[in-house]
Amino acid sequence: MKMTASTTEPNQSHVPVETPHWLDHPGNVQRLYRGFIVVLAGTVLAELVVHLHPHFEVESLFAFNAWFGFLGCAAMIALAKALALLLKVRDSYYDEGAAGRVEDRGNT
């Protein structure tokens, strides 16, 4: 059977066309950042209007919750970095002794 040029080309009608995601556009990402900043600033400024009921004296400081959350996240990141240094293994850790284990299995 002789193949023509039309039979060797893949059928393009079944290939799905990928449309770009709305987050692929830098303008949309910039709008999200600005929106998040406005919401976060609004929650901090709401402390001026809303009467707070702090359990401890330090909680009565302006924007305490924002600073507490930021410092808590920063502390978790620092702890994770320190833990990664402690638990890190060499790049060749899994390569060492691999040949010996394969030979040992053959002898049993």
SEZA-168589 format. One record per residue (C-alpha): residue in one letter; y, x, z. Coordinates in steps of 0.2 Angstrom, whole numbers, plus 5000, padded with zeros to 4 digits. Each point is the difference from the previous one (the first is absolute). Example, Ala and Ser with C-alpha at 12.3 -4.5 7.8 and 13.67 -1.06 7.14 Angstrom:
residues 2
a497850625039
s501750064997
//
This chain:
residues 108
m500050005000
k501750074995
m501349995013
t501849974994
a501650055009
s500249835007
t498350005009
t500350175009
e501649955008
p499949915017
n500549825001
q501750005007
s500149825004
h498950015015
v501050155008
p501049935014
v501950054999
e500650075017
t501749935004
p501050115012
h500049955018
w501749945007
l499950155012
d499950124985
h501949974997
p501150115010
g501349875002
n498849885009
v499550145012
q501950035003
r500349825004
l498550005012
y500750155009
r501749925001
g499349835006
f498950095014
i501650095006
v501049845000
v498649915010
l499850145012
a501950025003
g500149815002
t498750015014
v500950145009
l501649914999
a499349845006
e499850085017
l501949985001
v499849814999
v498349965008
h499850025019
l498650125004
h498949995016
p499550185003
h498750045012
f500650185003
e501850075000
v499750114985
e499649844989
s501849945002
l500650144990
f500749954983
a498750024986
f498750065012
n498649914991
a500450084984
w500150175007
f498449975010
g499149954984
f500650154990
l499650135014
g498349925002
c499650024982
a500750174999
a498950055015
m498449924992
i500450104984
a500250165010
l498449975010
a499049974984
k500650164993
a499550095015
l498349925000
a499850044982
l500350195004
l498749995014
l498749914990
k500250094984
v498550094992
r499950144987
d500049954982
s498350084998
y499249925015
y498849894991
d499650144987
e499350125014
g498249995002
a499749874987
a498850114990
g499050045016
r499849815004
v499349964983
e498750155001
d499549945018
r499649834994
g498850074987
n499050095013
t499749855012
//
